[in-house]
Amino acid sequence: MTDLALNTENDLLVVNGQLVLLATQEELTRQRLMISLNTFTKTWFENQNFGINQELIFEKGTQGLLDQDVKTIITETTGVVKLLEFISRVDTDRVYRNDFTYLTEEGDIVSVANVSFGGNGLLSTVGIFENGVWNYLGIWDDEAIWPE
């Protein structure tokens, strides 16, 4: 099985005017995983439960619950056999970050470092949750994520 490759901005990857296909199963698994981690629940019309529970990101004291949500997404991603290592932290800039390593069906061990929510990482420019709706044109700042 293959899929179209996405670039770092999650747009289709085009090289010399041609769409690029993923070359390996490991690339496909990693792309599936990053799509899941880059999506908030209640934002995809076909599956309202798909992605990270954004309510956990906007609440203080929810690191343990957010850890479990991320771990579940990793282990339920097609192509992932086992989560081997997982480390998370909320740094002094109040941004949640994690590093993890997983085993693929092909026997590859893949490490992903510094996945972050709320700062300059994966979800930093998706949008902000204001008055019960998502504003996808906004860019989060520290106060929008973790108000005092």
Contacts in CASP RR format, 6 or more apart in sequence:
PFRMAT RR
TARGET T0000
AUTHOR 0000-0000-0000
METHOD contacts of the structure
MODEL  1
MTDLALNTENDLLVVNGQLVLLATQEELTRQRLMISLNTFTKTWFENQNF
GINQELIFEKGTQGLLDQDVKTIITETTGVVKLLEFISRVDTDRVYRNDF
TYLTEEGDIVSVANVSFGGNGLLSTVGIFENGVWNYLGIWDDEAIWPE
1 25 0 8 1.000
1 28 0 8 1.000
2 21 0 8 1.000
2 22 0 8 1.000
2 28 0 8 1.000
3 21 0 8 1.000
3 22 0 8 1.000
3 28 0 8 1.000
3 31 0 8 1.000
4 12 0 8 1.000
4 13 0 8 1.000
4 19 0 8 1.000
4 20 0 8 1.000
4 21 0 8 1.000
4 22 0 8 1.000
5 12 0 8 1.000
5 13 0 8 1.000
5 19 0 8 1.000
5 20 0 8 1.000
5 21 0 8 1.000
5 22 0 8 1.000
5 27 0 8 1.000
5 31 0 8 1.000
6 12 0 8 1.000
6 13 0 8 1.000
6 31 0 8 1.000
6 35 0 8 1.000
7 13 0 8 1.000
10 35 0 8 1.000
10 38 0 8 1.000
12 19 0 8 1.000
13 19 0 8 1.000
13 20 0 8 1.000
14 20 0 8 1.000
22 28 0 8 1.000
22 31 0 8 1.000
24 106 0 8 1.000
25 79 0 8 1.000
25 104 0 8 1.000
25 105 0 8 1.000
25 106 0 8 1.000
26 104 0 8 1.000
26 106 0 8 1.000
26 108 0 8 1.000
26 110 0 8 1.000
28 79 0 8 1.000
29 77 0 8 1.000
29 78 0 8 1.000
29 79 0 8 1.000
29 80 0 8 1.000
29 104 0 8 1.000
29 105 0 8 1.000
29 110 0 8 1.000
30 110 0 8 1.000
30 112 0 8 1.000
32 77 0 8 1.000
32 78 0 8 1.000
32 79 0 8 1.000
33 73 0 8 1.000
33 74 0 8 1.000
33 77 0 8 1.000
33 80 0 8 1.000
33 102 0 8 1.000
33 112 0 8 1.000
34 122 0 8 1.000
36 50 0 8 1.000
36 51 0 8 1.000
36 52 0 8 1.000
36 73 0 8 1.000
36 77 0 8 1.000
37 51 0 8 1.000
37 52 0 8 1.000
37 70 0 8 1.000
37 73 0 8 1.000
37 115 0 8 1.000
37 122 0 8 1.000
38 122 0 8 1.000
38 123 0 8 1.000
38 126 0 8 1.000
39 50 0 8 1.000
39 51 0 8 1.000
39 52 0 8 1.000
40 51 0 8 1.000
40 52 0 8 1.000
40 53 0 8 1.000
40 54 0 8 1.000
40 123 0 8 1.000
40 126 0 8 1.000
40 134 0 8 1.000
41 48 0 8 1.000
41 49 0 8 1.000
41 50 0 8 1.000
41 51 0 8 1.000
41 52 0 8 1.000
41 53 0 8 1.000
41 54 0 8 1.000
42 48 0 8 1.000
42 54 0 8 1.000
43 134 0 8 1.000
44 50 0 8 1.000
44 51 0 8 1.000
51 73 0 8 1.000
52 66 0 8 1.000
52 69 0 8 1.000
52 70 0 8 1.000
52 73 0 8 1.000
52 117 0 8 1.000
52 123 0 8 1.000
53 65 0 8 1.000
53 66 0 8 1.000
53 69 0 8 1.000
54 129 0 8 1.000
56 62 0 8 1.000
56 65 0 8 1.000
56 66 0 8 1.000
56 69 0 8 1.000
57 66 0 8 1.000
57 96 0 8 1.000
57 117 0 8 1.000
57 118 0 8 1.000
57 123 0 8 1.000
57 145 0 8 1.000
58 129 0 8 1.000
58 145 0 8 1.000
60 146 0 8 1.000
63 88 0 8 1.000
63 90 0 8 1.000
63 96 0 8 1.000
64 88 0 8 1.000
66 88 0 8 1.000
66 96 0 8 1.000
66 117 0 8 1.000
67 86 0 8 1.000
67 88 0 8 1.000
67 98 0 8 1.000
70 86 0 8 1.000
70 88 0 8 1.000
70 98 0 8 1.000
70 100 0 8 1.000
70 115 0 8 1.000
71 83 0 8 1.000
71 86 0 8 1.000
74 80 0 8 1.000
74 83 0 8 1.000
74 86 0 8 1.000
74 100 0 8 1.000
74 102 0 8 1.000
75 82 0 8 1.000
75 83 0 8 1.000
75 102 0 8 1.000
79 104 0 8 1.000
79 105 0 8 1.000
80 102 0 8 1.000
80 103 0 8 1.000
80 104 0 8 1.000
80 105 0 8 1.000
81 102 0 8 1.000
81 103 0 8 1.000
81 104 0 8 1.000
81 105 0 8 1.000
81 107 0 8 1.000
82 102 0 8 1.000
82 103 0 8 1.000
83 100 0 8 1.000
83 101 0 8 1.000
83 102 0 8 1.000
84 100 0 8 1.000
84 101 0 8 1.000
84 102 0 8 1.000
84 103 0 8 1.000
84 109 0 8 1.000
85 99 0 8 1.000
85 100 0 8 1.000
85 101 0 8 1.000
85 111 0 8 1.000
86 98 0 8 1.000
86 99 0 8 1.000
86 100 0 8 1.000
86 101 0 8 1.000
87 98 0 8 1.000
87 99 0 8 1.000
87 100 0 8 1.000
88 96 0 8 1.000
88 97 0 8 1.000
88 98 0 8 1.000
88 99 0 8 1.000
89 96 0 8 1.000
89 97 0 8 1.000
89 98 0 8 1.000
90 96 0 8 1.000
90 97 0 8 1.000
91 97 0 8 1.000
93 119 0 8 1.000
93 142 0 8 1.000
94 142 0 8 1.000
94 145 0 8 1.000
94 146 0 8 1.000
95 116 0 8 1.000
95 117 0 8 1.000
95 118 0 8 1.000
95 119 0 8 1.000
95 120 0 8 1.000
95 121 0 8 1.000
95 145 0 8 1.000
96 116 0 8 1.000
96 117 0 8 1.000
96 118 0 8 1.000
97 114 0 8 1.000
97 115 0 8 1.000
97 116 0 8 1.000
97 117 0 8 1.000
98 115 0 8 1.000
98 116 0 8 1.000
99 111 0 8 1.000
99 112 0 8 1.000
99 113 0 8 1.000
99 114 0 8 1.000
99 115 0 8 1.000
100 111 0 8 1.000
100 112 0 8 1.000
100 115 0 8 1.000
101 109 0 8 1.000
101 110 0 8 1.000
101 111 0 8 1.000
101 112 0 8 1.000
102 109 0 8 1.000
102 110 0 8 1.000
102 112 0 8 1.000
103 109 0 8 1.000
103 110 0 8 1.000
104 110 0 8 1.000
114 121 0 8 1.000
115 121 0 8 1.000
115 122 0 8 1.000
116 122 0 8 1.000
116 123 0 8 1.000
116 124 0 8 1.000
117 123 0 8 1.000
118 124 0 8 1.000
118 140 0 8 1.000
118 145 0 8 1.000
119 140 0 8 1.000
119 142 0 8 1.000
119 145 0 8 1.000
123 140 0 8 1.000
124 139 0 8 1.000
124 140 0 8 1.000
125 138 0 8 1.000
125 139 0 8 1.000
125 140 0 8 1.000
126 136 0 8 1.000
127 134 0 8 1.000
127 135 0 8 1.000
127 136 0 8 1.000
127 137 0 8 1.000
127 138 0 8 1.000
127 139 0 8 1.000
127 140 0 8 1.000
128 134 0 8 1.000
128 135 0 8 1.000
128 138 0 8 1.000
128 139 0 8 1.000
128 140 0 8 1.000
128 144 0 8 1.000
129 135 0 8 1.000
END
